[in-house]
Structures are given as structure tokens and as C-alpha cells.
Amino acid sequence: MSKDKGAKDTGGGGGGGNVVSMNCCVDKCGKKVDRMAFCTEHFGWFKEGLVNRAGQKPSDFDKKYQAYTTKKKVA
């Protein structure tokens, strides 16, 4: 019979579909990945909500960044 319509071809055909980037995914950052596709600095940003999983900044980035730096100075 033919292949299932929803099935993907996962054979080792050399497609290179699971290549992982070794650089941070945030714009203009070329540092080596440390955790979850982020460098050490930007992983902290991700945990505080300054960037999403794709490395994009939210619309209210400036407000969140000011709160982040204030919190970091106090700690």
C-alpha cells in the first residue's frame, strides 16, 4: 500500500532537517549557545520575558528592560 498521508519521512536520507544552530538566536548576537538556543545573557532575558523562544523582542521591550535593569541593580 501507499504511505500514510500524515506520516513524515524520517529516514536517514541526508536531508539535514534537524540541524541545531550553535549561535544565540537573538538578533545581532553571535555568542555561543549555552541553554535553549540562547547565550548566558539572553537566557536570563528569556526567563524575565524580554525575548520569546524565537529570540524576538516584545512590543513593550523598553518598559520590561527598564524593570529588569532596576531589579538587577537591587539584587
LUMFIDO-681067 format. One record per residue (C-alpha): residue number from 0; residue in three letters; chain; x, y, z. Coordinates in steps of 0.1 Angstrom, whole numbers, plus 5000, padded with zeros to 4 digits. Example, Ala and Ser with C-alpha at 12.3 -4.5 7.8 and 13.67 -1.06 7.14 Angstrom:
% LUMFIDO-681067
<0,'ALA','A',<5123,4955,5078>> <1,'SER','A',<5137,4989,5071>> 
//
This chain:
% LUMFIDO-681067
<0,'MET','A',<5000,5000,5000>> <1,'SER','A',<5010,5036,4998>> <2,'LYS','A',<5024,5057,5027>> <3,'ASP','A',<5000,5074,5052>> <4,'LYS','A',<4991,5109,5043>> <5,'GLY','A',<5001,5123,5077>> <6,'ALA','A',<5033,5104,5080>> <7,'LYS','A',<5067,5121,5076>> <8,'ASP','A',<5097,5106,5060>> <9,'THR','A',<5122,5103,5089>> <10,'GLY','A',<5147,5081,5071>> <11,'GLY','A',<5184,5089,5072>> <12,'GLY','A',<5183,5104,5037>> <13,'GLY','A',<5208,5132,5045>> <14,'GLY','A',<5181,5159,5045>> <15,'GLY','A',<5197,5177,5074>> <16,'GLY','A',<5164,5186,5088>> <17,'ASN','A',<5175,5185,5125>> <18,'VAL','A',<5205,5209,5123>> <19,'VAL','A',<5208,5229,5155>> <20,'SER','A',<5222,5265,5154>> <21,'MET','A',<5253,5270,5175>> <22,'ASN','A',<5248,5307,5179>> <23,'CYS','A',<5223,5326,5201>> <24,'CYS','A',<5190,5332,5183>> <25,'VAL','A',<5186,5368,5195>> <26,'ASP','A',<5192,5395,5168>> <27,'LYS','A',<5228,5407,5164>> <28,'CYS','A',<5242,5382,5189>> <29,'GLY','A',<5268,5358,5177>> <30,'LYS','A',<5277,5343,5211>> <31,'LYS','A',<5279,5305,5216>> <32,'VAL','A',<5247,5288,5227>> <33,'ASP','A',<5246,5279,5264>> <34,'ARG','A',<5209,5270,5272>> <35,'MET','A',<5178,5266,5250>> <36,'ALA','A',<5193,5283,5219>> <37,'PHE','A',<5204,5314,5240>> <38,'CYS','A',<5237,5326,5253>> <39,'THR','A',<5240,5331,5290>> <40,'GLU','A',<5229,5367,5290>> <41,'HIS','A',<5199,5362,5267>> <42,'PHE','A',<5188,5331,5286>> <43,'GLY','A',<5183,5355,5316>> <44,'TRP','A',<5163,5378,5293>> <45,'PHE','A',<5142,5349,5282>> <46,'LYS','A',<5134,5339,5318>> <47,'GLU','A',<5124,5375,5325>> <48,'GLY','A',<5102,5378,5294>> <49,'LEU','A',<5124,5402,5275>> <50,'VAL','A',<5126,5378,5245>> <51,'ASN','A',<5104,5349,5233>> <52,'ARG','A',<5116,5314,5223>> <53,'ALA','A',<5123,5326,5188>> <54,'GLY','A',<5146,5354,5201>> <55,'GLN','A',<5121,5382,5192>> <56,'LYS','A',<5116,5412,5215>> <57,'PRO','A',<5080,5421,5227>> <58,'SER','A',<5063,5453,5218>> <59,'ASP','A',<5069,5467,5253>> <60,'PHE','A',<5106,5457,5254>> <61,'ASP','A',<5118,5491,5267>> <62,'LYS','A',<5094,5490,5297>> <63,'LYS','A',<5104,5454,5306>> <64,'TYR','A',<5141,5462,5301>> <65,'GLN','A',<5140,5491,5325>> <66,'ALA','A',<5123,5470,5351>> <67,'TYR','A',<5149,5442,5345>> <68,'THR','A',<5179,5466,5349>> <69,'THR','A',<5163,5481,5381>> <70,'LYS','A',<5157,5447,5395>> <71,'LYS','A',<5193,5436,5386>> <72,'LYS','A',<5208,5467,5403>> <73,'VAL','A',<5189,5460,5436>> <74,'ALA','A',<5199,5423,5437>> 
//
